Amino acid sequence: GAGVSQSPSNKVTEKGKDVELRCDPISGHTALYWYRQSLGQGLEFLIYFQGNSAPDKSGLPSDRFSAERTGGSVSTLTIQRTQQEDSAVYLCASSFTSGWGYTFGSGTRLTVV
Amino acid sequence: GENVEQHPSTLSVQEGDSAVIKCTYSDSASNYFPWYKQELGKRPQLIIDIRSNVGEKKDQRIAVTLNKTAKHFSLHITETQPEDSAVYFCAASFIKAAGNKLTFGGGTRVLVKP
């Protein structure tokens, strides 16, 4: 597509429920990245994919967080048993293989109540 | 791993003045240093980047300088305008053939007063 597309744009969920966040990268971008941005804070790295494999998942905060990417395109970030501290904007970005010049999506604002 | 520190956290300037944001990085292997601008409620957008084989790069009112020896780089905005008001993030990475993630600084909130 023309840009990085994320869905949903907003998600309100009850504590303890599971959520799935979707990212559709720019066509031809083989690298895909997930970041988290809490209110007024910086960009916290979660995981990145090169094709369908994840060379670096060091930023996932706990085993409640997981991500997958299939077909070298769409990625899904899953948060199980959500907690209030999971509330944040989850940003996805993509780039060509090398990693120069990420393009970010508009993010998913997750609110856990 | 890489660690990026960014200063100041907030910066208020008068329209027409210059703004300077500084970042330091820890990994001497890092070779790619982009800057992103994030307006309120919007996605971060790449505004300029520099690679380690270059000391300075300019694009209209924006310039970035890199000092590899000291491991710091800076963003300079000249003739600031109200539309420059935003949060700016620096980042660093060691880009290799297989790709790599960016590590971001904590951000600088810039307010340009008319």
Contacts between the chains, C-beta under 8 A, distances in Angstrom:
chain1	res1	chain2	res2	distance
A	30	B	99	7.7
A	31	B	99	4.7
A	33	B	101	6.0
A	33	B	102	7.6
A	35	B	104	7.8
A	41	B	106	7.6
A	41	B	107	7.7
A	42	B	89	6.7
A	42	B	104	5.5
A	42	B	105	6.8
A	42	B	106	4.4
A	42	B	107	5.1
A	43	B	44	7.1
A	43	B	89	6.4
A	43	B	104	4.2
A	45	B	101	5.4
A	45	B	102	7.7
A	45	B	103	6.8
A	45	B	104	7.8
A	48	B	99	7.5
A	48	B	100	7.9
A	48	B	101	4.9
A	50	B	98	6.0
A	50	B	99	5.2
A	55	B	98	6.8
A	55	B	99	7.7
A	56	B	100	7.7
A	56	B	101	5.8
A	58	B	1	7.5
A	91	B	43	7.0
A	91	B	44	7.4
A	95	B	99	7.4
A	97	B	97	7.5
A	97	B	98	7.5
A	97	B	99	5.5
A	98	B	95	5.7
A	98	B	96	8.0
A	98	B	97	7.1
A	98	B	99	5.9
A	99	B	32	7.4
A	99	B	93	6.3
A	99	B	95	5.0
A	99	B	99	4.1
A	99	B	100	5.2
A	99	B	101	7.5
A	99	B	102	7.5
A	100	B	32	6.5
A	100	B	49	7.4
A	100	B	95	6.2
A	101	B	34	6.8
A	101	B	46	5.7
A	101	B	49	6.5
A	102	B	34	7.6
A	102	B	46	6.9
A	102	B	102	6.4
A	103	B	46	7.4
A	104	B	36	7.8
A	104	B	43	4.3
A	104	B	44	5.0
A	104	B	45	7.3
A	105	B	43	6.4
A	106	B	42	7.5
A	106	B	43	5.0
A	107	B	43	6.4
